[in-house]
Amino acid sequence: MINVIGLGYIGLPTALMFASHGVEVVGTDISEPLVATLNAGKTTFEEKGLDELFAAAVAKNIRFTTEYMPTDTYIIAVATPYDTDSKRVDASYVQAAVRNVLAVAPKGAVVVIESTVSPGTIDRYVRPILAEAGLTAGEDVHLVHAPERIIPGNMVYELEHNARTIGADDPQIGQRVRALYASFCLGDIEVTDIRTAEMTKVVENTFRDIKIAYANELAKICRRDNMDVYEIIRIANKHPRVNILTPGPGVGGHCISVDPWFLVGDYPSLANLIKQARLVNDSMPDFVLERVSDVMAENGLTDVSRVGLYGLTYKEDVDDVRESPTLQLLDSMRRHLACGVQVYDPFVTRDIVANQHHDLDAFLNACDLVVVMVGHSQLRQHPELLAGKIVLDTRNICRGSGVYRL
């Protein structure tokens, strides 16, 4: 039996995937409402294929509880935010989960940490907990790091098809965990040491963050001299060894916008390029705000409350708002402006900000200027929905008169 700890965006799909492939699973979360929802037969967030996976798992062997279970294998998938001042990982949730596991784990249990952590986190924050409990790693408890590599909007597919990394102190334990994940994972599964596994995941997301920052910085440079950054990127990408990304309003989600800070926090004198990329991407919501002011001035608009933000999530066609550029933009607006703007997102059904609409027509009727922050398929497939509006398109999906871009 596997006890999966933390039933959020990573833990729940992982637990369901194991269960649907015949592994006995107990899912544990400290949130009683979340557990009650799952036990009532409902998933807790929107994700393509998740409801079908949930049904398949329930038909096999899975249950949900707030209790930790005595078993031989644990998978910890709790949150790992970062301290906004030091930029270091906040491992407190992982530490709490490990302590709770050790309270019930039998001798020889394997503790797999899926949560993304900075290199050295397990050495600094997890091994001391074992020592405090009088336990020896490799004898009483086996530590493993198996970082997730999935993205909201395509989680179910990527759980099955993406390559994985298993970091373990003992190669034999690594192979044992590898076989466990191979019950559903069709991608390559590499076995290495724990610190390499920690570093690999952070490096992957940092690489992506730097590529995004280059595109975003190009957008700023081109805007300064009124050049079309999209045309420049289109032509430059004709080169066989060039693949510049499309600029956007910022970087969100719990991976790309967070993981690079781990390296900055741990290696402040060395991670210079990484830090600058983070600063560029974090500055984009303020850059969008500047563009809003420019577009308003050009069109004689003075009422900020008639400005609407389309999209609250951090990426298209999901309901995940973690580190959303739109939320960052709203924070920036609150610092600079007295009046609130209108907000709409077809995937966010609960009220999380002021002036949030749940009907597109009502939202559009309240707006003179629409700022496209997220390229949901609703708009990609029907850009005519914004016909007659002044549009600032940060995602480069709209065309026609009255459309402005970054």
C-alpha positions as a Markdown table, in Angstrom:
| # | Residue | x | y | z |
|---|---|---|---|---|
| 1 | Met | 0.0 | 0.0 | 0.0 |
| 2 | Ile | 1.1 | 3.6 | -0.8 |
| 3 | Asn | 0.2 | 6.5 | 1.5 |
| 4 | Val | 0.1 | 9.7 | -0.6 |
| 5 | Ile | 0.5 | 12.8 | 1.6 |
| 6 | Gly | -1.0 | 16.0 | 0.1 |
| 7 | Leu | -3.9 | 15.8 | -2.3 |
| 8 | Gly | -3.4 | 19.0 | -4.3 |
| 9 | Tyr | -2.5 | 19.6 | -7.9 |
| 10 | Ile | 0.3 | 17.0 | -7.8 |
| 11 | Gly | -0.6 | 14.5 | -5.0 |
| 12 | Leu | -4.2 | 13.8 | -6.2 |
| 13 | Pro | -3.4 | 13.0 | -9.8 |
| 14 | Thr | -0.5 | 10.9 | -8.7 |
| 15 | Ala | -2.6 | 8.9 | -6.1 |
| 16 | Leu | -5.3 | 8.4 | -8.7 |
| 17 | Met | -2.8 | 7.2 | -11.3 |
| 18 | Phe | -1.3 | 4.6 | -9.0 |
| 19 | Ala | -4.7 | 3.4 | -7.9 |
| 20 | Ser | -6.1 | 3.1 | -11.4 |
| 21 | His | -3.1 | 0.9 | -12.3 |
| 22 | Gly | -3.9 | -1.6 | -9.5 |
| 23 | Val | -1.8 | -0.2 | -6.6 |
| 24 | Glu | -3.6 | 0.1 | -3.2 |
| 25 | Val | -3.6 | 3.7 | -2.2 |
| 26 | Val | -4.6 | 5.8 | 0.7 |
| 27 | Gly | -4.6 | 9.5 | 0.1 |
| 28 | Thr | -4.1 | 11.8 | 3.1 |
| 29 | Asp | -4.6 | 15.5 | 3.4 |
| 30 | Ile | -5.0 | 17.8 | 6.5 |
| 31 | Ser | -8.0 | 19.6 | 4.9 |
| 32 | Glu | -11.2 | 17.9 | 6.1 |
| 33 | Pro | -13.3 | 19.7 | 3.5 |
| 34 | Leu | -11.1 | 18.5 | 0.7 |
| 35 | Val | -11.1 | 14.9 | 2.0 |
| 36 | Ala | -14.9 | 15.1 | 2.4 |
| 37 | Thr | -15.3 | 16.3 | -1.2 |
| 38 | Leu | -13.2 | 13.4 | -2.5 |
| 39 | Asn | -15.0 | 10.9 | -0.4 |
| 40 | Ala | -18.3 | 12.3 | -1.8 |
| 41 | Gly | -17.0 | 11.3 | -5.3 |
| 42 | Lys | -16.0 | 14.7 | -6.5 |
| 43 | Thr | -12.6 | 16.1 | -7.6 |
| 44 | Thr | -11.4 | 19.3 | -6.2 |
| 45 | Phe | -10.1 | 21.1 | -9.3 |
| 46 | Glu | -10.6 | 21.2 | -13.0 |
| 47 | Glu | -8.2 | 19.2 | -15.1 |
| 48 | Lys | -8.5 | 17.4 | -18.5 |
| 49 | Gly | -9.1 | 13.7 | -17.9 |
| 50 | Leu | -9.1 | 14.0 | -14.1 |
| 51 | Asp | -12.7 | 13.0 | -13.5 |
| 52 | Glu | -12.2 | 9.9 | -15.7 |
| 53 | Leu | -9.0 | 9.0 | -13.8 |
| 54 | Phe | -10.8 | 9.5 | -10.5 |
| 55 | Ala | -13.6 | 7.1 | -11.5 |
| 56 | Ala | -11.0 | 4.5 | -12.6 |
| 57 | Ala | -9.2 | 4.8 | -9.3 |
| 58 | Val | -12.3 | 4.6 | -7.2 |
| 59 | Ala | -13.3 | 1.5 | -9.1 |
| 60 | Lys | -10.0 | -0.1 | -8.1 |
| 61 | Asn | -8.6 | 0.6 | -4.6 |
| 62 | Ile | -8.2 | 4.1 | -3.2 |
| 63 | Arg | -9.6 | 5.9 | -0.2 |
| 64 | Phe | -9.1 | 9.3 | 1.3 |
| 65 | Thr | -8.5 | 10.3 | 4.9 |
| 66 | Thr | -6.9 | 12.9 | 7.2 |
| 67 | Glu | -5.0 | 10.2 | 8.9 |
| 68 | Tyr | -1.4 | 8.9 | 8.2 |
| 69 | Met | -1.3 | 5.2 | 7.6 |
| 70 | Pro | 1.3 | 2.6 | 8.7 |
| 71 | Thr | 2.7 | 1.2 | 5.4 |
| 72 | Asp | 6.0 | 0.5 | 3.6 |
| 73 | Thr | 5.9 | 3.4 | 1.1 |
| 74 | Tyr | 5.0 | 7.1 | 1.5 |
| 75 | Ile | 4.8 | 9.7 | -1.2 |
| 76 | Ile | 4.9 | 13.3 | 0.0 |
| 77 | Ala | 3.5 | 15.9 | -2.4 |
| 78 | Val | 2.9 | 19.0 | -0.2 |
| 79 | Ala | 3.5 | 22.6 | -1.0 |
| 80 | Thr | 7.0 | 24.1 | -1.1 |
| 81 | Pro | 6.7 | 27.9 | -1.3 |
| 82 | Tyr | 9.7 | 30.2 | -1.0 |
| 83 | Asp | 10.5 | 33.0 | 1.4 |
| 84 | Thr | 10.0 | 36.2 | -0.4 |
| 85 | Asp | 12.8 | 37.9 | 1.4 |
| 86 | Ser | 15.6 | 35.3 | 1.5 |
| 87 | Lys | 14.4 | 33.5 | -1.7 |
| 88 | Arg | 15.1 | 30.2 | 0.0 |
| 89 | Val | 12.7 | 27.3 | 0.0 |
| 90 | Asp | 10.1 | 27.0 | 2.8 |
| 91 | Ala | 10.4 | 23.4 | 3.7 |
| 92 | Ser | 8.1 | 23.6 | 6.7 |
| 93 | Tyr | 5.2 | 21.7 | 5.0 |
| 94 | Val | 7.6 | 18.9 | 3.9 |
| 95 | Gln | 9.1 | 18.8 | 7.4 |
| 96 | Ala | 5.6 | 18.5 | 9.0 |
| 97 | Ala | 4.6 | 15.7 | 6.7 |
| 98 | Val | 7.8 | 13.8 | 7.4 |
| 99 | Arg | 7.3 | 14.1 | 11.2 |
| 100 | Asn | 3.8 | 12.8 | 10.8 |
| 101 | Val | 5.0 | 9.9 | 8.6 |
| 102 | Leu | 7.7 | 8.9 | 11.1 |
| 103 | Ala | 5.1 | 8.7 | 13.9 |
| 104 | Val | 3.4 | 5.8 | 12.2 |
| 105 | Ala | 6.0 | 4.3 | 9.7 |
| 106 | Pro | 7.3 | 0.8 | 10.3 |
| 107 | Lys | 11.0 | 0.1 | 10.2 |
| 108 | Gly | 12.4 | 0.1 | 6.7 |
| 109 | Ala | 9.7 | 2.3 | 5.2 |
| 110 | Val | 10.5 | 4.3 | 2.0 |
| 111 | Val | 9.7 | 8.0 | 2.1 |
| 112 | Val | 9.5 | 9.5 | -1.3 |
| 113 | Ile | 9.4 | 13.3 | -1.5 |
| 114 | Glu | 7.7 | 14.5 | -4.8 |
| 115 | Ser | 7.5 | 18.1 | -3.7 |
| 116 | Thr | 9.9 | 20.3 | -5.7 |
| 117 | Val | 12.8 | 21.5 | -3.4 |
| 118 | Ser | 16.0 | 23.3 | -3.8 |
| 119 | Pro | 19.3 | 21.3 | -4.0 |
| 120 | Gly | 20.3 | 20.2 | -0.5 |
| 121 | Thr | 16.9 | 20.6 | 1.0 |
| 122 | Ile | 16.6 | 16.9 | 2.1 |
| 123 | Asp | 20.1 | 17.1 | 3.6 |
| 124 | Arg | 19.3 | 20.3 | 5.5 |
| 125 | Tyr | 15.7 | 19.9 | 6.5 |
| 126 | Val | 14.7 | 16.2 | 6.3 |
| 127 | Arg | 17.7 | 14.2 | 7.5 |
| 128 | Pro | 17.9 | 16.1 | 10.8 |
| 129 | Ile | 14.3 | 15.1 | 11.6 |
| 130 | Leu | 15.3 | 11.5 | 11.3 |
| 131 | Ala | 18.2 | 12.1 | 13.7 |
| 132 | Glu | 15.9 | 13.9 | 16.1 |
| 133 | Ala | 13.7 | 10.8 | 16.1 |
| 134 | Gly | 16.7 | 8.5 | 16.7 |
| 135 | Leu | 16.4 | 7.0 | 13.3 |
| 136 | Thr | 19.1 | 6.2 | 10.8 |
| 137 | Ala | 18.6 | 6.9 | 7.1 |
| 138 | Gly | 19.2 | 3.8 | 5.0 |
| 139 | Glu | 18.3 | 1.5 | 7.9 |
| 140 | Asp | 15.2 | 2.7 | 9.7 |
| 141 | Val | 13.9 | 4.8 | 6.9 |
| 142 | His | 14.9 | 5.1 | 3.2 |
| 143 | Leu | 14.8 | 8.6 | 1.7 |
| 144 | Val | 14.0 | 9.1 | -2.0 |
| 145 | His | 13.3 | 12.2 | -4.1 |
| 146 | Ala | 11.1 | 11.8 | -7.2 |
| 147 | Pro | 10.2 | 15.3 | -8.4 |
| 148 | Glu | 7.1 | 15.7 | -10.4 |
| 149 | Arg | 7.3 | 16.9 | -14.0 |
| 150 | Ile | 3.7 | 17.6 | -15.0 |
| 151 | Ile | 1.9 | 20.8 | -16.0 |
| 152 | Pro | -1.7 | 21.8 | -15.3 |
| 153 | Gly | -3.9 | 21.3 | -18.3 |
| 154 | Asn | -2.1 | 18.2 | -19.4 |
| 155 | Met | -1.4 | 16.4 | -16.1 |
| 156 | Val | -2.9 | 13.0 | -16.8 |
| 157 | Tyr | -1.1 | 12.6 | -20.1 |
| 158 | Glu | 2.2 | 13.8 | -18.8 |
| 159 | Leu | 2.0 | 11.6 | -15.7 |
| 160 | Glu | 2.0 | 8.6 | -18.0 |
| 161 | His | 4.4 | 9.8 | -20.7 |
| 162 | Asn | 6.9 | 12.2 | -19.2 |
| 163 | Ala | 10.3 | 11.0 | -18.2 |
| 164 | Arg | 11.0 | 10.9 | -14.4 |
| 165 | Thr | 14.0 | 11.1 | -12.1 |
| 166 | Ile | 14.4 | 9.0 | -9.0 |
| 167 | Gly | 17.0 | 10.1 | -6.5 |
| 168 | Ala | 17.9 | 7.7 | -3.7 |
| 169 | Asp | 20.7 | 7.0 | -1.2 |
| 170 | Asp | 20.6 | 3.3 | -2.0 |
| 171 | Pro | 20.5 | 2.4 | -5.7 |
| 172 | Gln | 18.5 | -0.8 | -4.8 |
| 173 | Ile | 15.9 | 1.3 | -3.2 |
| 174 | Gly | 16.0 | 3.6 | -6.2 |
| 175 | Gln | 15.3 | 0.7 | -8.5 |
| 176 | Arg | 12.4 | -0.4 | -6.2 |
| 177 | Val | 10.8 | 3.0 | -6.4 |
| 178 | Arg | 11.5 | 3.0 | -10.1 |
| 179 | Ala | 9.5 | -0.2 | -10.5 |
| 180 | Leu | 6.7 | 1.4 | -8.5 |
| 181 | Tyr | 6.4 | 4.4 | -10.9 |
| 182 | Ala | 6.8 | 2.1 | -13.9 |
| 183 | Ser | 3.4 | 0.7 | -13.0 |
| 184 | Phe | 2.0 | 3.6 | -14.9 |
| 185 | Cys | 4.9 | 5.7 | -16.3 |
| 186 | Leu | 5.8 | 5.0 | -19.9 |
| 187 | Gly | 8.6 | 7.5 | -20.1 |
| 188 | Asp | 12.2 | 6.9 | -19.2 |
| 189 | Ile | 12.9 | 6.7 | -15.5 |
| 190 | Glu | 16.4 | 7.7 | -14.4 |
| 191 | Val | 17.8 | 6.6 | -11.1 |
| 192 | Thr | 20.5 | 8.8 | -9.5 |
| 193 | Asp | 21.4 | 10.3 | -6.1 |
| 194 | Ile | 19.1 | 12.6 | -4.2 |
| 195 | Arg | 21.0 | 15.9 | -4.6 |
| 196 | Thr | 21.2 | 15.4 | -8.4 |
| 197 | Ala | 17.5 | 14.7 | -8.6 |
| 198 | Glu | 16.8 | 17.9 | -6.5 |
| 199 | Met | 19.1 | 20.0 | -8.8 |
| 200 | Thr | 17.7 | 18.5 | -12.1 |
| 201 | Lys | 14.1 | 19.5 | -11.4 |
| 202 | Val | 15.1 | 23.1 | -10.5 |
| 203 | Val | 17.5 | 23.4 | -13.4 |
| 204 | Glu | 14.7 | 22.4 | -15.9 |
| 205 | Asn | 12.3 | 25.1 | -14.7 |
| 206 | Thr | 15.1 | 27.7 | -14.4 |
| 207 | Phe | 16.1 | 27.0 | -18.1 |
| 208 | Arg | 12.5 | 27.7 | -19.2 |
| 209 | Asp | 12.3 | 30.8 | -17.0 |
| 210 | Ile | 15.4 | 32.3 | -18.7 |
| 211 | Lys | 14.1 | 31.6 | -22.2 |
| 212 | Ile | 10.8 | 33.4 | -21.3 |
| 213 | Ala | 12.8 | 36.3 | -19.8 |
| 214 | Tyr | 14.7 | 36.8 | -23.1 |
| 215 | Ala | 11.4 | 37.1 | -25.0 |
| 216 | Asn | 9.9 | 39.5 | -22.4 |
| 217 | Glu | 13.0 | 41.7 | -22.4 |
| 218 | Leu | 12.9 | 41.8 | -26.3 |
| 219 | Ala | 9.3 | 43.0 | -26.0 |
| 220 | Lys | 10.4 | 45.9 | -23.8 |
| 221 | Ile | 13.3 | 46.8 | -26.1 |
| 222 | Cys | 11.1 | 46.7 | -29.2 |
| 223 | Arg | 8.4 | 48.8 | -27.4 |
| 224 | Arg | 11.0 | 51.5 | -26.6 |
| 225 | Asp | 11.6 | 52.2 | -30.3 |
| 226 | Asn | 8.1 | 51.1 | -31.6 |
| 227 | Met | 9.3 | 47.9 | -33.3 |
| 228 | Asp | 7.1 | 44.9 | -33.8 |
| 229 | Val | 8.6 | 42.3 | -31.5 |
| 230 | Tyr | 6.3 | 39.5 | -32.9 |
| 231 | Glu | 7.5 | 40.2 | -36.4 |
| 232 | Ile | 11.1 | 40.2 | -35.3 |
| 233 | Ile | 10.7 | 36.9 | -33.4 |
| 234 | Arg | 8.9 | 35.4 | -36.4 |
| 235 | Ile | 11.7 | 36.2 | -38.8 |
| 236 | Ala | 14.5 | 35.4 | -36.3 |
| 237 | Asn | 13.0 | 31.9 | -35.7 |
| 238 | Lys | 13.5 | 31.1 | -39.4 |
| 239 | His | 17.1 | 30.5 | -38.4 |
| 240 | Pro | 17.5 | 26.7 | -37.9 |
| 241 | Arg | 19.1 | 27.1 | -34.5 |
| 242 | Val | 16.9 | 29.9 | -33.1 |
| 243 | Asn | 13.6 | 29.3 | -31.2 |
| 244 | Ile | 12.6 | 32.5 | -29.4 |
| 245 | Leu | 9.4 | 32.2 | -27.3 |
| 246 | Thr | 6.5 | 34.6 | -27.5 |
| 247 | Pro | 6.5 | 37.3 | -24.8 |
| 248 | Gly | 3.7 | 37.5 | -22.3 |
| 249 | Pro | 2.4 | 39.4 | -19.2 |
| 250 | Gly | 4.6 | 37.5 | -16.8 |
| 251 | Val | 5.2 | 34.0 | -15.4 |
| 252 | Gly | 2.9 | 32.2 | -13.0 |
| 253 | Gly | 2.3 | 28.8 | -11.6 |
| 254 | His | 4.1 | 27.0 | -8.8 |
| 255 | Cys | 7.1 | 25.9 | -10.7 |
| 256 | Ile | 8.7 | 28.3 | -13.2 |
| 257 | Ser | 7.9 | 31.4 | -11.2 |
| 258 | Val | 9.2 | 29.8 | -7.9 |
| 259 | Asp | 12.0 | 27.2 | -8.5 |
| 260 | Pro | 14.6 | 29.6 | -9.9 |
| 261 | Trp | 14.5 | 31.6 | -6.7 |
| 262 | Phe | 15.7 | 28.5 | -4.9 |
| 263 | Leu | 19.0 | 28.8 | -6.7 |
| 264 | Val | 19.2 | 32.5 | -6.2 |
| 265 | Gly | 18.6 | 32.0 | -2.5 |
| 266 | Asp | 21.1 | 29.2 | -2.1 |
| 267 | Tyr | 23.8 | 30.7 | -4.5 |
| 268 | Pro | 23.3 | 34.5 | -4.3 |
| 269 | Ser | 26.8 | 35.3 | -5.5 |
| 270 | Leu | 26.7 | 32.9 | -8.5 |
| 271 | Ala | 23.1 | 32.9 | -9.8 |
| 272 | Asn | 23.4 | 36.2 | -11.5 |
| 273 | Leu | 21.7 | 35.4 | -14.9 |
| 274 | Ile | 19.0 | 33.4 | -13.1 |
| 275 | Lys | 18.2 | 36.3 | -10.8 |
| 276 | Gln | 18.1 | 38.8 | -13.6 |
| 277 | Ala | 15.7 | 36.5 | -15.6 |
| 278 | Arg | 13.4 | 36.3 | -12.5 |
| 279 | Leu | 13.5 | 40.1 | -12.2 |
| 280 | Val | 12.6 | 40.6 | -15.8 |
| 281 | Asn | 9.7 | 38.2 | -15.7 |
| 282 | Asp | 8.4 | 39.5 | -12.3 |
| 283 | Ser | 8.5 | 43.0 | -13.9 |
| 284 | Met | 6.1 | 42.2 | -16.7 |
| 285 | Pro | 2.8 | 42.9 | -14.9 |
| 286 | Asp | 4.1 | 46.4 | -14.2 |
| 287 | Phe | 5.1 | 46.7 | -17.9 |
| 288 | Val | 1.5 | 45.6 | -18.8 |
| 289 | Leu | 0.2 | 48.4 | -16.5 |
| 290 | Glu | 2.3 | 50.9 | -18.4 |
| 291 | Arg | 0.8 | 49.7 | -21.6 |
| 292 | Val | -2.7 | 50.0 | -20.2 |
| 293 | Ser | -1.9 | 53.6 | -19.3 |
| 294 | Asp | -0.6 | 54.3 | -22.8 |
| 295 | Val | -3.6 | 52.7 | -24.5 |
| 296 | Met | -6.0 | 54.6 | -22.3 |
| 297 | Ala | -4.3 | 57.9 | -23.0 |
| 298 | Glu | -4.2 | 57.2 | -26.8 |
| 299 | Asn | -7.9 | 56.5 | -26.8 |
| 300 | Gly | -9.0 | 59.3 | -24.4 |
| 301 | Leu | -10.1 | 56.8 | -21.7 |
| 302 | Thr | -10.0 | 58.1 | -18.1 |
| 303 | Asp | -12.3 | 55.8 | -16.1 |
| 304 | Val | -10.1 | 52.9 | -14.8 |
| 305 | Ser | -13.2 | 51.0 | -13.7 |
| 306 | Arg | -14.1 | 50.6 | -17.4 |
| 307 | Val | -10.9 | 48.5 | -17.9 |
| 308 | Gly | -11.4 | 44.8 | -17.9 |
| 309 | Leu | -8.9 | 42.0 | -17.4 |
| 310 | Tyr | -9.7 | 38.8 | -19.3 |
| 311 | Gly | -8.2 | 35.8 | -17.5 |
| 312 | Leu | -7.2 | 35.2 | -13.9 |
| 313 | Thr | -5.4 | 31.9 | -14.2 |
| 314 | Tyr | -1.7 | 31.6 | -14.7 |
| 315 | Lys | -2.1 | 29.7 | -18.1 |
| 316 | Glu | -4.8 | 28.9 | -20.5 |
| 317 | Asp | -7.7 | 26.4 | -20.0 |
| 318 | Val | -7.0 | 25.6 | -16.3 |
| 319 | Asp | -8.4 | 26.9 | -13.0 |
| 320 | Asp | -5.0 | 27.3 | -11.3 |
| 321 | Val | -4.4 | 30.9 | -10.2 |
| 322 | Arg | -1.2 | 30.3 | -8.3 |
| 323 | Glu | 1.3 | 33.1 | -8.9 |
| 324 | Ser | -1.0 | 34.4 | -11.7 |
| 325 | Pro | 0.3 | 37.4 | -13.6 |
| 326 | Thr | -3.2 | 38.8 | -13.4 |
| 327 | Leu | -3.1 | 38.7 | -9.6 |
| 328 | Gln | 0.3 | 40.4 | -9.7 |
| 329 | Leu | -1.1 | 43.0 | -12.1 |
| 330 | Leu | -4.0 | 43.6 | -9.7 |
| 331 | Asp | -1.6 | 44.1 | -6.9 |
| 332 | Ser | 0.3 | 46.6 | -9.0 |
| 333 | Met | -2.9 | 48.4 | -9.8 |
| 334 | Arg | -3.8 | 48.7 | -6.2 |
| 335 | Arg | -0.4 | 50.3 | -5.5 |
| 336 | His | -0.9 | 52.9 | -8.3 |
| 337 | Leu | -4.6 | 53.4 | -8.9 |
| 338 | Ala | -7.6 | 54.2 | -6.7 |
| 339 | Cys | -10.4 | 52.5 | -8.8 |
| 340 | Gly | -10.8 | 48.8 | -9.3 |
| 341 | Val | -11.0 | 47.2 | -12.8 |
| 342 | Gln | -13.4 | 44.5 | -14.0 |
| 343 | Val | -12.2 | 40.9 | -14.1 |
| 344 | Tyr | -13.5 | 37.7 | -15.9 |
| 345 | Asp | -12.2 | 34.2 | -16.3 |
| 346 | Pro | -14.4 | 31.3 | -17.6 |
| 347 | Phe | -12.4 | 28.8 | -15.5 |
| 348 | Val | -12.6 | 30.5 | -12.2 |
| 349 | Thr | -16.1 | 30.0 | -10.8 |
| 350 | Arg | -15.4 | 31.2 | -7.3 |
| 351 | Asp | -15.0 | 34.9 | -6.3 |
| 352 | Ile | -11.4 | 35.6 | -5.5 |
| 353 | Val | -11.0 | 39.3 | -6.5 |
| 354 | Ala | -13.2 | 42.4 | -6.5 |
| 355 | Asn | -15.4 | 43.2 | -9.5 |
| 356 | Gln | -15.2 | 39.6 | -10.7 |
| 357 | His | -17.8 | 38.6 | -13.3 |
| 358 | His | -19.0 | 35.1 | -14.1 |
| 359 | Asp | -20.8 | 36.1 | -17.3 |
| 360 | Leu | -18.8 | 37.2 | -20.3 |
| 361 | Asp | -21.5 | 39.5 | -21.7 |
| 362 | Ala | -21.9 | 41.3 | -18.4 |
| 363 | Phe | -18.1 | 41.7 | -18.2 |
| 364 | Leu | -17.9 | 43.1 | -21.7 |
| 365 | Asn | -20.7 | 45.5 | -21.1 |
| 366 | Ala | -18.8 | 46.9 | -18.1 |
| 367 | Cys | -15.6 | 47.5 | -20.2 |
| 368 | Asp | -14.3 | 49.9 | -22.8 |
| 369 | Leu | -10.8 | 48.5 | -22.8 |
| 370 | Val | -10.2 | 44.7 | -22.5 |
| 371 | Val | -6.7 | 43.5 | -21.5 |
| 372 | Val | -6.2 | 39.9 | -22.6 |
| 373 | Met | -4.1 | 38.3 | -19.9 |
| 374 | Val | -4.8 | 34.6 | -20.6 |
| 375 | Gly | -5.3 | 32.9 | -24.0 |
| 376 | His | -8.1 | 30.6 | -23.0 |
| 377 | Ser | -9.5 | 28.6 | -25.9 |
| 378 | Gln | -12.8 | 30.5 | -25.5 |
| 379 | Leu | -11.1 | 33.5 | -26.9 |
| 380 | Arg | -8.6 | 31.8 | -29.2 |
| 381 | Gln | -11.4 | 30.1 | -31.0 |
| 382 | His | -13.7 | 33.1 | -31.0 |
| 383 | Pro | -11.7 | 36.3 | -31.0 |
| 384 | Glu | -14.8 | 38.0 | -32.5 |
| 385 | Leu | -16.2 | 38.0 | -28.9 |
| 386 | Leu | -14.1 | 41.2 | -28.4 |
| 387 | Ala | -15.3 | 42.9 | -31.5 |
| 388 | Gly | -16.0 | 46.6 | -31.0 |
| 389 | Lys | -13.8 | 46.8 | -27.9 |
| 390 | Ile | -10.4 | 48.4 | -27.5 |
| 391 | Val | -8.1 | 45.5 | -26.8 |
| 392 | Leu | -4.6 | 45.2 | -25.3 |
| 393 | Asp | -3.6 | 41.7 | -26.2 |
| 394 | Thr | -0.7 | 40.4 | -24.1 |
| 395 | Arg | -1.0 | 37.0 | -25.7 |
| 396 | Asn | -0.9 | 37.9 | -29.4 |
| 397 | Ile | -4.2 | 36.1 | -30.3 |
| 398 | Cys | -6.4 | 39.0 | -31.5 |
| 399 | Arg | -6.2 | 40.9 | -34.8 |
| 400 | Gly | -7.9 | 43.9 | -36.3 |
| 401 | Ser | -8.4 | 47.6 | -35.6 |
| 402 | Gly | -8.5 | 48.6 | -32.0 |
| 403 | Val | -6.1 | 45.8 | -31.0 |
| 404 | Tyr | -2.8 | 46.8 | -29.2 |
| 405 | Arg | 0.0 | 44.4 | -28.3 |
| 406 | Leu | 2.9 | 44.4 | -25.8 |
